[in-house]
Amino acid sequence: MNPLRSLCVLACLLAVAVGSPQSGSRSSGRRSNSLDNVEQPSNWVSPREIEDLPALKQVSLKKLQEMSLEEGATLLDKLYHLSQFNHVFKPDYTPEPSQIKGYIVGERGQKIEFNLNNLVEKVKRQQKFGDDEVTIFIQGLPETNTQVQKATRKLVKAYQQRYNLQPYPTTSDSSSEEQRQRSSSEEQQSQRRKQNDDQEDQKTGDLIVIELGNAIEDFEQYATLNIERLGEIIGNRLVELTNTVNVPQEIIHLIGSGPAAHVAGVAGRQFTRQTGHKLRRITALDPSKIYGKPEEKLTGLARGDADFVDAIHTSAYGMGTSQRLANVDFFPNGPSTGVPGADNVVEAAMRATRYFAESVRPGNERNFPSVAASSYQEYKQNKGYGKRGYMGIATDFDLQGDYMLQVNSKSPFGRSTPAQKQTGYHQVHQPWRQSSSSSNQGSRRQ
């Protein structure tokens, strides 16, 4: 049996024998909010279930994709609750900055590669860098996975169109895959919208992609990622960008996917500690659960890490978290294991990136209308309250709280709103009838 599992089985059996709460344990969605009355881990995951859990190195994105949505969510749920007992997973995996690669998207769409050690040096060589917006996307899962690769590619292409970094549609890539992409419904819709008279003027800007996820080889590294240290490293690079390349912090938009959403939050705090100023915006794309937490220290993303923090939760009870982390937290189809059309937890987690990418495409900024609501049921019953807003690139910075919306199972995912005056928040935002296959509401987990 795996030594880690042996240790955890022994610990759980000991907890049963002692029958008293362990100090320092954290409450979850299943447990009492009182730290003085925390249930034992053996009440959430039995010793037999722990024995049956695979070794961490045996858990891969490929295996999670082969599982159903519920199977994958159940496995991750057990591993998460196990991780909360006596801090079994230590946050001790920190890839070296030289191991973390990335690229700047050039004006012709080319990749200008770097590692974190020479990021600032590479940026210095780019003419007019930082004259307008600067978007930095921190990838949180390895692109060896096809779903991750596709989502990242969609986001990069969307920003290329938004920032006019290459001609649209693409003509230089003759591969059959790219030809199919050009004819996809998502891009057809984008072309139609580009011709609308009310389209917003196209902006210019710079895009940096940090491939943190490619430095994560297995679930053990994923679960023990040192979010604090990595966030400090990236935060220090952002300080160098503002000090050395004169990039104003008010034009920086930091985006993180999965565990990288928490790295982005720490990076924002580190930037503030070093400069006394806040980044303009941090966007979290399906922020993950944090398995390896530092003892007696809060970590990860939180409102206040930038002037404005927004989060999109598409796998709240799967790879993601249901915790409210931002100024505004969006829950497409409510907090659940996944979203319509996603067959597994990996695909569900990547939908947040796909949704955001769709909103970035010129003309699609308001594809995801949403309503403030405390539950998905309340939303469907037209009992939402407060200001209506848009999920994605066009999110208003004055939004606060939880927002609900419905999405399509296929691209285009957004259910855009007619351009007409509304007399009420739900006037043209009635819930659409869903097929039974598109409802992925799962039982509430943390």
N, C-alpha and C positions, 0 to 999 in steps of 0.2 A: 504494500500500500504506500502511496505517496507520503513522504515524511510530514509534509504540511498538513495533510488530511489526518494523519495519526495524531499530530499535535492538537488539531482542532477537535477531534473526537474526544480525546482525553480532557480537553478544556471544557467541552460541553457536558461531559459526564460529571466532571468535578462541580460544574455550576449547578447541575441538578441536585447533587449531594448536599452542597452547601445551602442552596435554596435562598440566597440573598443577592440583591442586585450588585453588580460590579461598579465601582466608582469610575466615573469618566465615560461610561457608555453613553451613546447618543441615541435619542429617540428617533424612530422612523415613522412612516405613514401608518404602520399597523399598530404602533404602540402608544402608550400614554405620553402626553406632552411633558409630564412631570419627570424630571431627572431623578427624583427620589423614588420613583415607582416604575423603573424600566424592566421589562420582561427579559428573561434570559434568552440568549441566542438559541438554546435548545428548544425553545417554544416556537421559533420560526423555522429552524432547520434541524431535523433530528439527526442523531449520530449515524443512522443507517443512510440517510440522504447524503450526509457528508462523505461517507465511505464510497457512495456511488458517484460522487462528483468526479469529473475528469481532472487530471493534473493540469495546472494552468498552462503549461506549454502545449498541451493537447487541444486547447481551445483556440480556434482560429476563426477569422472572418469567413473563410470558406465553409467551415463546419456550421457556423451560425446561419449562413445562407442556405445550407442544406436542410435546416430545421424549419418547421412552420413558425409563424410569427409567435404563437403562444409558447411553443417549446423553447425557442430561443429566449423569450422574455422570462420564462420560468427558471431556466438555467442561470441567467444573469442575475435574477432576483435572489437566488440562493447564494451565489457567490458574493453578491453585495452584502447581504445580511451577515454572512460569515465574516466578511472583511471588517465589519463593525465591532466584532468581539475582540477585545484586548488588542486592537490595532494589529491584526494578524498580518496585513499587507503593509510593509513599510515603504514609504515613498523614497526609494533609494536609487531609482533608475534615472540617470541624467546623461543623455547622449552629449558628447563633446560638441562645442559650437562648430568645429570643423566637420563633424558628421552630419550636421543639419544643413541641407542644401536648399536652394531656392532659385528663383529667377525673377528678373524684371522684364515685363513685356515691353518690347521696343516699339517704336513708331510704325514699323513695318510688320508688327506681329511676331517678331523674332524673340527667342528666349535669350536673355543676357544672364548667364548663370553665375551664382555666387555661393559661398557658404557664410554662416553667420560671422565668421572672423573677418571677412573682407566685404561685407555688405555695403558699409558706408563708402569704402574706396570705389566700389563699382557704381554706386549712385552718383558720386562726384563727377564721373565721366559722362553722365547723361545731361545733355543740354536741356535747359529749361525745366529740369525736374523740380517739382514742387511749385510751379507757377499757378496751378489750379488745385484740384483735389488730389490727395494721395490716399489710395486704398491699399491696405496691407492685409492679405488673406493668409491666415495660419491654418494649414491643412492638419487635421487631427488623426486621420487614419491612412494606412499605406495605400498607394495607388496601384499596388499589385492586384488589388481587388477591383473588379470591373465596375461595380456600382460606384465606388469612390472615384475611380478614374473618370467615369462619365460625368458625375456631378461636378467635379473640379473643372473638367473641360467646358461644361456648359457655363459655369460661372466666369471663367476666363474669357470665353467668346462673347459673353454678354457685356463684359467691361470693355472689350476691344471695340464693340459696336458703340457703346456709350461714350467712350473716350476718343472715338475715331482713330484708333491705333492701327487699323488696317481697313482696306476697302471692304464694303459690304454689298452684296454677298461675296464670300471668299472665292477667288478664282485661281489661286496658286496651288491649291491642294487638289489633286486629281484622283485621290483614292476613292474607291466605291463607298467606303464608310462615310467620308465627308460629303459625298454627293447625296447620300441618303439623308444626312443631317440637314443639308440645305433644302431638301424637299419636305422636311418634317412639318407637322402642323404648327409647332411652336414657332418656327422661323417664318412660315407663311403668314401667320398672324402678325408677327413683328413687321414684316414687309408692308402689309396692309395698313397697319397703324402708323407707320412712318410717313404715309402720305396724308394722314388726317390733318386738317387745318389747325386743330387745337393741340397738336403735338408740342411738347415742351422743346425749347431749343436744346440742341445737343451740346453737352458739356465736353470739356477736355480734362485730362487728368493722367495720373500715373498709377500703374498697378504693380505691386510686388506680391509674389507668392512665396511663402516660407513652407517648405515641405517637411514639417515636423513629423507628420504621420509616417513618412518613409523611413524614419529612424526607429520605428516601433515594429519589431519582428514577430511578437507573439503576445498572448493575453497577459502573461506575467509582466512583461515590460509595460503594457497598457495599464495594468492594475497598480503598478508600483511607480508610475511616472512621477517624477519630482516636479510637480506643478510650480511650486514656489521658486525653485532655483531656475527653471527654464523661463518663467515669467520675468524674473530679475534680469536674466541675460538679454532677453528681447527688449525689455524696458530700457536697459542701458544703451542698446543699439538705437532705440528711438531718441534717446537724449542726444546721442552723437549726431543723428540726422538733423535735429533742430539746432544744435550748437555749431556743427561743422559744415553742414550743407544749407543751413538757414531755411529749413522746412518749418513753417509755423505749425504749432501744435493744433491750432484751430481748423486746419484743413485735413488732419489725419483721421481716417476712419479705419479702425482695426476690427477685423472680422475673424472669428475663430470657430472651427467646427469640432463638435464632440469634446474631447478633453482639451483641445486647443482653445476652446471658449474660455476655460478657466485660466489657461496660460495667458490669454489676452487680458483677462481681468487683473491678474497679478502684474502683468507688464504695464497696464494703465496706472496701477497704484505705485509701482516703482518709478514710473515717469514723474508722477506727482511728487513723490518723496524727493527726487533729485532736482526738480525744477520749480516746484511750487505751483505748477499749472496743470490743468487737466487736458487730456485728449478730447477732441470734439465728440467722438462717438465710438462705442464698442458694440458690435452686433454678435450675438451668440447663436450659432446654428445647431440646434438640438444639443445643447450642453449636456455632457455625460454625467453619470454618477461619479463620485470620487471614491475610489476603493482604498487607496493608500493616503490616509490623512495624517498630517503631523499631529503629534499628541498635544493636547491643550492649546491648539491654535486653529483659528478659523482660516480656511483657505478657499481659493477658487473665486469665481466671478460674483460680484455683488453690485447693486446700484451704488452709484457714487464713484465707481472706478473710472468714469469719464463724465463729461458734461451730460451725456445721454447714453443710456444702456438699454438695448432692446434684445429680446430673446424669442426664438421660434422653436417650440417644442413639438416635434413630430413623432417621438418615440418615448414619451414620458415614462412609461412603465416597461420599456425595453432597454435599449442602450442609453437612453437619455434619463432625465430626472424630471419629476413633477414639481420640484421646489421652485418657488418664485424667486428669481435671481436679479431681475432687472427693473428699470423704471416701468417698463411695460412688457408683459409676457404674453405671447400669442400662442393659442392652442388650436390649431386646425382640427376640426371635428372633435374638439374637446380633449382633455387629458386621456390618453389611451396607450395601448401597446404599439399602435401604428396608425397609419392613415390610409384612406382608400387607395387601392391599387398596389400597396406594398405587401409583398408575400413573406418577408422575413425582417428581422430586426435591423439588419444592415441597410437594406433598401429603405426601410422606414426612417432610419437616422439620416440617410442621405437626401431624403425628400426636402428637408429644411434648406439645404444648399440649392436644390433644384428650384424650390419656390422663390428663394431670394434671387437666384439668377434670372428667373422669368421676370421679376419685377425690375431688374436692372436694365433689361432690353428697352431701348427707346420706344416710347409709346405704351409700354406695359406697366408703368409705374403704379397705376391704381387698379391692378388686376385682382387684388386681394382685399376687398372691403371687409371690415370686421366691426364687431360691436362689443362694448364692455359688458361682461356678464360674469357672475360668480360660478356658473356651472354650464355645461353644454345643454342640459335639459332646460335651463332657464333661457338660454339663447334660442333653442328651437321653439319655445313657447312664446317668443316675441316679448320676453320680459327683461331684455337687456336694458341697460341704463347708461346715462352719461353720453359723452361725445363719441361719435363714430369715427373710426380711423382706418388707415390702410397698413397692412402688413407688408414689409419689404423696404425697398430703398426710399419710398415716399412717406415713411412713418413720421408723423408730426412729433416734434420733441416735447410737446406738452402733454402727451398721453401718459396716463398712469394706471396701473392695475392690470387685471387679467382681461384679455380680449379673446373672443371666440369667433370662428368663421367656419364656413364649409369650403371644401376644395373638390376638384374633379379627380377622378382616378387616373386620368391620362393627361398628357400635355395637350393644350394649355391647361395648367392646373387651377389657375385663378378663375373666379366667377365675377368678371368685371361688371361694373355698375353702369347703367345707362346715364348718359350725360344730360341730366335734367334736374330741375330744382326739386328738392325733396321737402315734404311737409313733416316728415318724421324720420327718425333714425332707421326704422324698419320698413319705410314706405316701399323701397325697391330692394329690400334685403330680406325678403321672405325666405325661410328655409326651403330648399329644394327637396323633393322626394328622393330618397336614396334606396338603391337596391340592397337586399340583405347582404350581398357580397361586399358592399362598400363600407359597411359599418364595422369598425374594428375596435369598438369600445371594449377595453379589457377591465378586469377587476382591479380595484385600486391597489397599487403597490408603491413603494418608495424606491 
